[in-house]
Amino acid sequence: MRDQAFTELCWLLEQPDPRLEPDAIWRGDRMDVYRHLREVGALSLSNDLTAGIVCPDCCGPVIEPNANTDDDRGAFPYRGYCPDCGWIRLRPDQARLWLAHSAKIAGWLASALHLTSRSPPDAVVPDVLWRLGEAEYRRRRLTLFFGRHLVPSAAIVRDELDRQVAPGAEVIITSSDPVALTKTVLGDRLTVPLRAVAHLRKAGLVVENLDAYLTGMVPTVNTRETSLRLLHSKRVALIEGLEHKVPPQLHGLLTVLEEFDGDEVHKRHLAERLGIEPEKFRLADIIKRHRLIFEAFAEADQKGHYWLKPEFATLERR
């Protein structure tokens, strides 16, 4: 039951709106699963009323619940109208939507990883990405995050990660599909499947086997490889298997060219994205002692246009 419940919870976390109708809780074929999620606190009542329910007496449709005006409403603060049975009294759990509370999962993870502090995990991208805290692993300082529904929000999450932590120093534990994430701009980040390292218990989550993912943090480099696959995770470019550090402005320039996927970008747009006044934009000032990196991956013409070489645009967009 625990495994089924955790699988269902991860599925709910990946929905755009992780809420359930009351009838799913009380009448669906997964009642036992949802009962377990309620018992451990993974599902809780939201503040929103459902659009309608099934009558508990005749199983007919009931119109949208509303406030009960009876003097003896007590444990039945809501009511709904059934065409066959008339007005019926409803408990809160029969009238309101149930919610898989993502922030609570983030808090459980932080506790299981011993990252708790006086304040709960910080939602750096609302309802999508939480910063859990920092930990040291093999003399490396790592920042751990929890993320849900990451694929549609990949670009926003990437930009926030760039602001939050040094490249290659983040670990993202997520309910999202790791295969789908490899096809997004988060493909070069270390993402850890929640289902692979966590187990659902009455006190929250227990985390195991995270070390197996951290041990393999540094990608194995092909000794003859030339690519930009480590551009964002380690801020290096691979040229003939050697790692070359990419300075900040050149990193920004190559990032913009990656986004345009081989299309030409005028220097005015590049200057705007890099925060440089257009009249002061000079390629020589950006590449300086790193011309080798620029010439390996990008090209320019005499009219102020720049683009990523086609072979690397294709590689990075696979």
C-alpha positions as CSV (number, residue, x, y, z in Angstrom):
1,M,0.0,0.0,0.0
2,R,2.8,2.4,0.9
3,D,4.4,2.0,-2.5
4,Q,1.1,2.4,-4.4
5,A,0.4,5.5,-2.3
6,F,3.8,7.1,-3.0
7,T,3.5,6.4,-6.7
8,E,0.1,8.1,-6.7
9,L,1.5,11.0,-4.7
10,C,4.3,11.5,-7.3
11,W,1.7,11.4,-10.1
12,L,-0.4,14.0,-8.3
13,L,2.6,16.3,-7.8
14,E,3.2,16.3,-11.6
15,Q,-0.2,17.5,-12.4
16,P,-0.7,21.2,-13.3
17,D,-3.3,21.3,-10.5
18,P,-2.5,18.7,-7.9
19,R,-6.0,18.6,-6.4
20,L,-8.7,15.8,-6.2
21,E,-12.4,15.9,-6.2
22,P,-14.1,14.6,-3.0
23,D,-15.7,11.8,-5.0
24,A,-12.3,10.5,-6.0
25,I,-11.5,10.2,-2.3
26,W,-14.7,8.5,-1.2
27,R,-16.0,6.7,-4.3
28,G,-13.1,5.9,-6.6
29,D,-11.3,2.6,-7.1
30,R,-8.3,4.0,-5.3
31,M,-10.0,4.8,-2.0
32,D,-7.5,2.8,0.1
33,V,-4.6,4.6,-1.5
34,Y,-6.0,8.0,-0.8
35,R,-6.9,6.9,2.7
36,H,-3.3,6.1,3.4
37,L,-2.2,9.5,1.9
38,R,-4.7,11.3,4.2
39,E,-3.5,9.3,7.2
40,V,0.2,10.3,6.7
41,G,-0.8,13.9,5.9
42,A,0.2,13.9,2.2
43,L,-3.3,14.9,1.2
44,S,-5.1,17.7,3.0
45,L,-8.3,19.8,2.4
46,S,-7.9,22.9,0.2
47,N,-10.0,26.0,0.7
48,D,-11.8,25.6,-2.6
49,L,-15.2,24.1,-3.1
50,T,-15.7,21.3,-5.7
51,A,-17.9,22.1,-8.7
52,G,-20.2,19.2,-7.8
53,I,-20.4,15.8,-6.2
54,V,-22.4,12.6,-6.3
55,C,-25.3,12.4,-3.8
56,P,-24.3,10.0,-1.0
57,D,-27.9,8.6,-0.9
58,C,-29.0,8.1,-4.5
59,C,-25.7,8.6,-6.4
60,G,-27.3,11.3,-8.5
61,P,-25.6,14.6,-9.4
62,V,-25.5,17.3,-6.7
63,I,-25.1,21.0,-7.6
64,E,-22.1,23.0,-6.4
65,P,-22.0,22.9,-2.6
66,N,-22.6,26.2,-0.7
67,A,-22.7,27.4,2.9
68,N,-25.3,25.7,5.0
69,T,-27.6,28.2,6.5
70,D,-29.3,25.8,9.0
71,D,-29.0,26.7,12.7
72,D,-27.8,23.3,13.5
73,R,-25.1,23.1,10.8
74,G,-22.4,22.0,13.3
75,A,-20.3,19.4,11.6
76,F,-22.1,20.1,8.3
77,P,-21.1,23.6,7.3
78,Y,-22.0,23.0,3.6
79,R,-25.0,21.7,1.7
80,G,-25.8,20.7,-1.9
81,Y,-29.1,20.2,-3.8
82,C,-30.0,16.8,-5.2
83,P,-32.9,16.8,-7.7
84,D,-34.2,13.6,-6.2
85,C,-33.3,13.9,-2.5
86,G,-33.5,17.7,-2.0
87,W,-31.0,19.6,0.1
88,I,-28.4,17.4,1.7
89,R,-25.9,18.3,4.4
90,L,-22.2,18.0,3.7
91,R,-19.1,17.8,5.8
92,P,-16.0,19.8,4.7
93,D,-14.3,16.7,3.3
94,Q,-17.4,16.0,1.1
95,A,-17.6,19.6,-0.3
96,R,-14.0,20.8,-0.7
97,L,-11.2,19.7,-3.0
98,W,-8.3,17.7,-1.6
99,L,-4.7,18.9,-2.2
100,A,-1.4,17.2,-2.6
101,H,0.6,19.8,-0.7
102,S,3.9,20.3,-2.6
103,A,5.4,22.6,0.1
104,K,4.8,19.9,2.7
105,I,6.7,17.4,0.6
106,A,9.6,19.9,0.4
107,G,9.5,20.2,4.2
108,W,9.6,16.5,4.6
109,L,12.6,16.2,2.3
110,A,14.5,18.9,4.2
111,S,13.8,17.1,7.4
112,A,14.8,13.7,6.1
113,L,18.1,15.2,4.8
114,H,18.7,17.0,8.1
115,L,18.5,20.4,6.4
116,T,15.8,21.9,8.6
117,S,16.2,25.3,10.0
118,R,13.8,27.8,11.8
119,S,12.1,28.6,8.5
120,P,10.5,26.2,6.0
121,P,12.1,25.5,2.6
122,D,12.1,28.6,0.4
123,A,9.9,28.5,-2.7
124,V,12.3,30.1,-5.2
125,V,9.9,29.4,-8.1
126,P,6.3,29.4,-6.7
127,D,4.7,25.9,-6.5
128,V,7.5,24.5,-8.7
129,L,11.0,24.7,-7.0
130,W,12.0,24.8,-3.4
131,R,15.5,25.4,-2.0
132,L,15.9,22.8,0.8
133,G,19.3,23.9,2.1
134,E,23.0,23.1,1.8
135,A,25.1,20.1,2.7
136,E,28.7,19.0,2.3
137,Y,29.6,15.9,0.4
138,R,33.2,14.8,-0.1
139,R,34.4,18.3,0.7
140,R,32.0,19.8,-1.8
141,R,29.3,22.3,-0.7
142,L,26.1,21.4,-2.5
143,T,22.7,23.1,-2.5
144,L,19.7,20.8,-2.6
145,F,16.4,21.6,-4.2
146,F,13.0,19.9,-4.6
147,G,11.1,20.4,-7.8
148,R,7.7,19.3,-9.3
149,H,6.2,19.8,-12.7
150,L,9.6,20.9,-14.0
151,V,9.3,20.1,-17.7
152,P,6.9,23.0,-18.6
153,S,8.8,25.4,-16.3
154,A,12.3,24.3,-17.3
155,A,13.5,27.7,-18.6
156,I,12.3,29.6,-15.6
157,V,13.8,27.0,-13.2
158,R,17.2,27.2,-15.1
159,D,17.3,31.0,-14.8
160,E,16.5,30.8,-11.1
161,L,19.1,28.1,-10.5
162,D,21.7,30.4,-12.2
163,R,20.9,33.1,-9.6
164,Q,20.7,30.8,-6.6
165,V,23.8,28.6,-6.9
166,A,27.2,28.1,-8.6
167,P,27.0,26.0,-11.7
168,G,27.4,22.3,-11.0
169,A,26.8,22.7,-7.2
170,E,23.0,22.0,-7.3
171,V,21.1,18.7,-6.7
172,I,17.4,18.7,-7.7
173,I,15.3,16.0,-6.2
174,T,12.1,15.8,-8.3
175,S,8.9,14.0,-9.0
176,S,9.3,14.9,-12.7
177,D,10.3,12.3,-15.3
178,P,14.1,12.2,-15.6
179,V,14.0,11.1,-19.2
180,A,11.7,14.0,-20.2
181,L,14.0,16.5,-18.3
182,T,17.0,15.5,-20.4
183,K,15.2,17.0,-23.5
184,T,14.9,20.4,-21.8
185,V,17.3,23.1,-20.8
186,L,17.7,21.3,-17.5
187,G,19.2,18.3,-19.3
188,D,22.7,19.1,-18.0
189,R,21.7,19.5,-14.3
190,L,21.9,16.8,-11.7
191,T,18.3,15.7,-11.2
192,V,17.4,12.8,-8.8
193,P,14.1,11.0,-9.1
194,L,12.1,11.3,-5.9
195,R,10.8,7.7,-6.2
196,A,14.3,6.3,-6.4
197,V,15.6,7.8,-3.1
198,A,12.6,8.4,-0.9
199,H,10.0,6.2,0.9
200,L,6.7,7.3,2.4
201,R,6.3,6.8,6.1
202,K,3.9,8.0,8.8
203,A,6.3,10.6,9.9
204,G,6.9,11.9,6.4
205,L,9.6,10.8,4.0
206,V,12.7,8.7,4.5
207,V,15.6,9.3,2.1
208,E,18.0,6.6,1.1
209,N,20.6,5.9,-1.6
210,L,21.1,9.6,-2.5
211,D,24.9,9.0,-2.3
212,A,24.7,6.8,-5.4
213,Y,23.6,9.8,-7.4
214,L,26.2,12.2,-5.9
215,T,29.0,9.8,-6.5
216,G,28.5,10.1,-10.2
217,M,28.1,13.9,-10.2
218,V,31.0,14.6,-12.5
219,P,30.2,13.4,-16.0
220,T,32.7,11.1,-17.7
221,V,34.4,13.1,-20.5
222,N,35.1,11.6,-23.9
223,T,38.9,12.3,-24.3
224,R,38.3,13.6,-27.9
225,E,34.9,15.3,-27.3
226,T,34.2,18.9,-28.4
227,S,30.9,20.1,-27.1
228,L,29.1,22.6,-24.8
229,R,27.3,19.9,-22.7
230,L,29.1,21.1,-19.5
231,L,28.6,24.8,-20.3
232,H,26.0,25.3,-17.6
233,S,26.7,22.6,-15.1
234,K,30.5,23.3,-14.8
235,R,31.0,26.5,-16.8
236,V,33.5,24.8,-19.1
237,A,33.7,24.0,-22.8
238,L,35.1,20.7,-24.0
239,I,37.6,21.1,-26.9
240,E,39.3,17.8,-28.0
241,G,38.5,16.4,-24.5
242,L,40.1,19.3,-22.6
243,E,38.0,21.4,-20.3
244,H,38.3,25.2,-20.9
245,K,36.9,27.6,-18.3
246,V,34.3,29.9,-19.8
247,P,34.3,33.5,-18.4
248,P,30.9,35.1,-17.4
249,Q,30.3,37.3,-20.5
250,L,31.4,34.6,-22.9
251,H,29.1,32.2,-21.1
252,G,26.2,34.6,-21.5
253,L,27.0,35.1,-25.2
254,L,27.1,31.3,-25.9
255,T,23.9,30.8,-23.8
256,V,22.0,33.3,-26.0
257,L,23.4,31.6,-29.2
258,E,22.2,28.3,-27.8
259,E,18.7,29.6,-27.4
260,F,18.6,30.7,-31.0
261,D,19.7,27.2,-32.0
262,G,22.0,28.2,-34.9
263,D,20.0,31.2,-36.1
264,E,21.8,34.6,-36.5
265,V,21.6,37.0,-33.6
266,H,22.5,40.7,-34.1
267,K,24.9,42.3,-31.8
268,R,22.3,44.8,-30.6
269,H,20.2,41.9,-29.2
270,L,23.4,40.3,-27.7
271,A,24.3,43.6,-26.1
272,E,20.9,43.9,-24.5
273,R,20.9,40.3,-23.1
274,L,24.5,40.8,-21.7
275,G,23.7,44.2,-20.2
276,I,26.1,46.1,-22.4
277,E,25.4,49.4,-24.1
278,P,25.2,48.5,-27.9
279,E,27.7,51.2,-28.9
280,K,30.2,49.6,-26.4
281,F,29.7,46.0,-27.5
282,R,33.0,44.6,-28.8
283,L,33.6,40.9,-29.3
284,A,37.3,41.3,-28.5
285,D,36.4,42.6,-25.0
286,I,34.3,39.5,-24.4
287,I,36.5,36.7,-25.7
288,K,39.9,38.3,-24.8
289,R,42.2,35.3,-24.0
290,H,39.4,32.9,-24.8
291,R,39.2,33.3,-28.6
292,L,39.8,29.5,-28.9
293,I,36.4,28.8,-27.3
294,F,34.5,31.3,-29.4
295,E,36.0,30.1,-32.7
296,A,35.4,26.4,-31.8
297,F,31.7,26.9,-31.3
298,A,30.5,30.1,-32.9
299,E,30.9,32.3,-36.0
300,A,30.3,35.9,-37.0
301,D,30.0,38.1,-40.1
302,Q,31.0,41.6,-40.8
303,K,27.5,42.9,-40.3
304,G,27.3,42.3,-36.6
305,H,25.6,38.9,-36.7
306,Y,26.6,35.9,-34.6
307,W,25.5,32.3,-34.5
308,L,26.3,28.9,-33.1
309,K,27.9,26.5,-35.5
310,P,25.3,24.1,-36.9
311,E,27.0,21.0,-35.6
312,F,26.8,22.2,-32.0
313,A,23.3,23.6,-32.3
314,T,22.1,20.2,-33.4
315,L,24.0,18.4,-30.7
316,E,22.8,20.6,-27.9
317,R,19.1,20.4,-29.1
318,R,18.9,16.6,-29.4
